[in-house]
Amino acid sequence: MPGGIGLSRLRVYDWPAAPGSDGFCGGTPHMHLACTEAYAVVGGSGAVQTLTADGAASTPLAAGDLVWFTPGTVHRLVNDGDLRIVVLMQNAGLPEAGDAVFTFPAEILADADAYAEAAALDPADPEGAARERRELALSGFTVLRQRLADGDPAAMTDFHAAALRLVRPHLPSWRATFERGPAAEIARTSAHLDALAAGDTAHLRAAAVYRGEPAPAWGMCGRLDKFGGDGMSRVT
């Protein structure tokens, strides 16, 4: 897609948290290590709760709002009513295709096999698995938030280190995604600018229109319509 970005329509989960938690409806708290993500709110209301080295925060969301956050921001969407978002993702949608670590309890983060099992969605019951995954991540999120509130200086650095250990084997594939996506787009734009400066308009003759078809998915924060990849086709 333009600029090598990824785009999804998101309908945030309206499931209330399990008894004993804070009771909010919403998504699964997680963090991206390499990508910035942006939320363009198109309907409903809610908030995005975030954890960073600066502490915990909650940013209200309503139709017309645009909010984005950089790598290292733990985020959790709260749905106060019909919250719908267009999500813009760096690096060809890598945040929804690998660059994410859930805030599971520390003992699960320390065990790659246990983490993979907890993060997976059972195709026989994806909704039930997504709910269980959300509750498990909320338990770790609550501990992490309390450590920040208590002034624990290692709260976020411990989580960052655990996240890196989990994703390190995937870094070569992330690099490939980056090279095929935004890096290639930057190189293409540079070549176009060089051509225009030289009076060459040949690339304009290859102009075309493309259409994206959404692919439904159970996402981290809600039901998704994902655009990109094989769902893009040239309009003839």
Residue pairs with C-beta under 8 A, 6 or more apart in sequence:
1 7
1 92
1 212
1 227
1 228
1 232
2 185
3 182
3 185
4 91
4 92
4 181
4 182
4 183
4 184
4 185
4 186
5 88
5 89
5 90
5 92
5 93
5 182
6 88
6 89
6 90
6 91
6 92
6 93
6 94
6 95
6 96
6 97
6 226
6 227
6 228
7 86
7 87
7 88
7 89
7 93
7 212
7 227
7 228
8 86
8 87
8 89
8 93
8 96
8 219
8 224
8 225
8 226
8 227
9 84
9 85
9 86
9 87
9 214
9 224
9 225
10 84
10 85
10 86
10 87
10 219
10 221
10 222
10 223
10 224
11 83
11 84
11 222
11 223
12 25
12 26
12 27
12 44
12 46
12 77
12 79
12 83
12 84
12 85
12 221
12 222
13 25
13 26
13 27
13 79
13 130
13 134
13 221
13 222
13 223
14 25
14 79
14 82
15 25
15 26
15 131
15 134
16 23
16 24
16 25
17 23
17 24
17 25
17 26
17 134
17 135
17 138
18 135
18 138
21 135
21 138
21 139
21 142
22 142
24 78
24 79
25 78
25 79
25 80
26 46
26 76
26 77
26 78
26 79
26 83
26 221
27 76
27 77
27 79
27 134
27 219
27 220
27 221
27 222
28 76
28 102
28 130
28 133
28 134
28 137
28 138
28 220
28 221
29 49
29 51
29 74
29 75
29 76
29 102
29 103
29 137
29 138
29 140
29 141
30 74
30 75
30 76
30 100
30 101
30 102
30 103
30 137
30 220
31 71
31 72
31 73
31 74
31 75
31 100
31 101
31 103
31 159
31 163
32 71
32 72
32 73
32 95
32 99
32 100
33 71
33 72
33 99
33 101
33 163
33 164
33 167
34 71
34 90
34 91
34 94
34 99
34 174
35 71
35 89
35 90
35 91
35 94
35 95
35 99
36 68
36 69
36 70
36 71
36 90
37 68
37 69
37 75
37 87
37 88
37 89
37 90
37 95
38 66
38 67
38 68
38 87
38 88
38 89
39 48
39 61
39 65
39 66
39 67
39 68
39 85
39 86
39 87
40 65
40 66
40 85
40 86
40 87
40 88
41 61
41 62
41 63
41 64
41 65
41 66
41 67
41 83
41 84
41 85
42 63
42 84
42 85
42 86
43 63
43 82
43 83
43 84
44 62
44 63
44 79
44 80
44 81
44 82
44 83
44 84
45 60
45 61
45 62
45 63
45 80
45 81
45 82
45 83
46 60
46 61
46 77
46 78
46 79
46 80
46 81
46 83
47 58
47 59
47 60
47 61
47 77
47 78
47 80
48 58
48 59
48 61
48 67
48 69
48 75
48 76
48 77
48 78
49 56
49 57
49 58
49 75
49 76
49 77
49 78
50 56
50 57
50 58
50 59
50 69
50 73
50 74
50 75
50 76
51 73
51 74
51 75
51 141
51 144
51 145
51 148
51 156
52 72
52 73
52 74
52 156
53 72
53 156
53 157
55 148
55 149
56 145
56 148
56 149
58 78
59 67
61 67
61 77
61 83
61 85
68 88
69 75
72 156
72 160
74 103
74 141
74 144
74 159
76 138
76 141
76 221
77 83
77 85
77 221
77 222
79 222
83 222
87 96
89 95
89 96
90 182
91 99
91 174
91 177
91 178
91 181
91 182
92 177
92 178
92 180
92 181
92 182
92 228
93 226
93 228
94 174
94 177
94 178
96 217
96 219
96 220
96 224
96 226
97 177
98 167
98 170
98 173
98 174
98 177
99 167
99 174
100 220
101 109
101 162
101 163
101 166
101 167
102 115
102 118
102 119
102 133
102 136
102 137
102 140
102 220
103 137
103 138
103 140
103 141
103 144
103 159
104 115
104 118
104 119
104 136
104 137
104 139
104 140
105 136
105 139
105 140
105 143
106 140
106 143
106 158
106 162
107 114
108 114
108 115
108 118
108 136
108 140
109 115
109 140
109 159
109 162
109 163
109 166
110 162
112 165
112 166
115 166
118 133
118 136
119 133
120 129
121 129
121 130
121 133
121 218
122 128
122 129
126 218
127 218
130 218
144 155
144 156
144 159
147 154
147 155
148 155
148 156
167 174
191 203
192 203
195 201
195 202
195 203
208 234
208 235
209 234
209 235
210 232
210 233
210 234
210 235
211 232
211 233
211 234
211 235
212 227
212 228
212 231
212 232
212 233
213 227
213 231
213 232
213 233
214 225
214 226
214 227
214 231
215 225
215 226
215 227
215 229
215 231
216 223
216 224
216 225
216 226
217 223
217 224
217 225
217 226
218 224
